[in-house]
Amino acid sequence: MSRSEVTEKLGRLKALLKERDLDAIITVDADAISGAKGRARLDQLAASVKATGGRTPGASRVHPSKITSEKCTIAPAVTEELNIWAERLGVAARI
């Protein structure tokens, strides 16, 4: 990558940071994070992202094995969208 391309990308990054809206993509070598030490390093990374006001993908999801029989609240807009799709597909909505 040329120096001007890097400068341009950094300029765009600074603008995004001012808006406080930034998505970051991180690639990780699977061998480097295997085992307990790797898990601890990923947990540390996730904690630092959270501490600065960010969130990691899936952080609020519940693992399927931890789902209880309690009912959850579905936003009205989501319910409406599900009903629309149920009608399009010709199936009964069970919400």
Legacy VTK file of the C-alpha trace (Angstrom):
# vtk DataFile Version 3.0
C-alpha trace
ASCII
DATASET POLYDATA
POINTS 95 float
0.000 0.000 0.000
1.390 3.406 -0.902
1.990 6.181 1.606
-0.868 8.246 0.116
-3.274 5.305 0.439
-2.323 4.856 4.089
-2.736 8.600 4.717
-6.160 8.525 3.051
-7.274 5.535 5.106
-6.049 7.125 8.331
-7.962 10.292 7.451
-11.156 8.295 7.020
-10.461 6.439 10.275
-10.026 9.718 12.175
-13.354 10.951 10.786
-15.083 7.766 11.919
-13.527 8.032 15.362
-14.887 11.572 15.703
-18.349 10.154 14.958
-17.697 7.341 17.469
-19.010 4.839 14.943
-16.429 2.315 13.853
-16.417 -1.337 12.891
-13.146 -3.167 13.257
-12.311 -6.482 11.657
-9.591 -8.481 13.337
-8.092 -11.640 11.904
-6.577 -14.120 14.318
-4.239 -17.048 13.836
-6.148 -19.993 15.350
-2.924 -21.644 16.512
-1.991 -18.502 18.446
-5.197 -18.573 20.503
-5.610 -22.273 21.150
-5.740 -23.438 24.750
-6.446 -21.610 27.995
-3.912 -18.832 27.391
-5.475 -17.993 24.054
-8.954 -17.896 25.558
-7.692 -15.588 28.314
-6.160 -13.276 25.692
-9.416 -13.133 23.736
-11.358 -12.453 26.941
-8.925 -9.640 27.739
-9.396 -8.173 24.260
-13.196 -8.352 24.596
-13.028 -6.701 28.040
-10.925 -3.835 26.683
-13.369 -3.322 23.804
-16.279 -3.230 26.271
-14.412 -0.886 28.646
-14.049 1.671 25.867
-17.760 1.599 25.041
-17.610 -0.943 22.239
-19.189 -4.342 21.895
-18.092 -7.629 20.452
-20.317 -9.543 18.011
-22.597 -11.971 19.774
-21.776 -10.603 23.233
-25.447 -10.378 24.169
-26.462 -13.729 22.685
-27.405 -16.614 24.915
-25.795 -19.969 24.197
-28.462 -22.476 23.080
-27.669 -24.771 26.021
-28.422 -21.895 28.428
-31.837 -20.994 27.023
-34.626 -21.364 29.557
-38.342 -21.839 29.040
-38.999 -18.208 29.941
-40.693 -16.131 27.282
-38.834 -13.230 25.732
-40.179 -9.891 24.613
-40.138 -9.289 20.887
-40.205 -5.710 19.650
-43.431 -4.773 17.843
-41.536 -3.999 14.620
-39.982 -7.483 14.665
-43.368 -9.091 15.320
-44.820 -7.178 12.386
-41.976 -8.270 10.097
-42.364 -11.911 11.166
-46.099 -11.763 10.485
-45.458 -10.305 7.018
-43.022 -13.120 6.205
-45.377 -15.768 7.584
-48.115 -14.467 5.304
-45.774 -14.362 2.281
-44.668 -17.927 2.936
-48.181 -19.144 3.625
-47.414 -20.404 7.099
-49.049 -19.692 10.446
-47.232 -17.196 12.625
-46.646 -18.589 16.113
-45.560 -15.503 17.976
LINES 1 96
95 0 1 2 3 4 5 6 7 8 9 10 11 12 13 14 15 16 17 18 19 20 21 22 23 24 25 26 27 28 29 30 31 32 33 34 35 36 37 38 39 40 41 42 43 44 45 46 47 48 49 50 51 52 53 54 55 56 57 58 59 60 61 62 63 64 65 66 67 68 69 70 71 72 73 74 75 76 77 78 79 80 81 82 83 84 85 86 87 88 89 90 91 92 93 94
